[in-house]
Amino acid sequence: MTHCVALVVAAGRGHRAGGGLPKQYRSLLGRTMLRRALDSFLAHPRVDAIRPVIHPDDRQLFDAATQGLDLLDPVPGGASRQDSVRLGLESLAERAPEQVLIHDAARPFVDGAIITRVLEALADHPGAIPALAVNDTLKRGDGGLVGATVDRAGLWRAQTPQGFRYADILDAHRQATGAELTDDAAVAEKAGLAVALVDGGESNVKITTEEDLKRAQGRLAGAAVRTGFGFDVHRFGAGDHVMLCGVSIPFSAGLEGHSDADVALHALTDALLGAVGAGDIGVHFPPAEARWKGAPSDLFLRRAGDIVAEKGGAIANLDLIIICEAPRIGPHRAAMTARLAEILGLDPDQVNIKGTTTEGLGFTGRNEGIAAQAVATVLFPVNI
Ligand code: MG
């Protein structure tokens, strides 16, 4: 039985953020908001599956934003957020998870610690939500004037993901149809379920307006920058193709190695791991383990990308240089760039690939193998 499913609600139109696209498909430093939100749940060890709820018109945008991710099939949402959540919950009836986390795709910066706090509180309560105490003094307006000062003691700002026991919240939503409630805790309250408050995060902001989007981009632009370096070599052996950047290139030799010997992906994987202080490829995928024999190396790079996301980082760019006399890199550069962008969910212009020779010198010059060097830049958002 599935224990915990995350329901990620991305069915809104969200045109208040401008830009033509629904906001959840707007890019924040090369990753759509939706993808950023999904990545946090994909990386969480206690989330077993993710059900996206999308607008029926957005299927193509959704497919493009989530290529290669391990998600349940998306289900279409309804006319309101509440309808969308209910439809998402109904779609899980057969799977009947024990717990469900309901999250708005408009909160792309949710982190693993918030998810963990909600799940921990769920062990003792039918519901749990992350929230922040209100610090500003609250006024009730009256015709443009201050009508009254509202006591802020005991007031909280609710965030998502909001966690519930699945059977309870499904029932509550069925009963609340048409009630126009703005979050799932309100649906639970209406059904008499106790909902615990846990600490939310100031960075777990909801992006509604164009200004919110600009501020979020600013958070990434003002981020701490970390750099990682990767280097790898594989020697030529028997074969009729080499794998470079996940692309099969016909050649008069192959590359020897335990996995598919994709020297470029190995250098990139090490660069990403290096940027976030996560060791190297051998730590995560020991060559002594039989299961990595012949493995496609995009697995390694994808995992490195997940580790970057788990640690709260965002890839700014990758620069790769492939060093060999042959095969020629130029004719395959576009395919390689597209493949790297696809594996990591980046824009192609965040990925740069160069090929060079060593003018006949050294082991690459003697056509004994291929070397690759990579540099990765990773940004860690700061709160502003
Ligand atoms: Mg290698």
Boltz pocket constraint, residues with backbone or C-beta under 6 A from the ligand:
constraints:
  - pocket:
      binder: B
      contacts: [[A, 232], [A, 233], [A, 234], [A, 257], [A, 261], [A, 262], [A, 263], [A, 266]]
      max_distance: 6.0
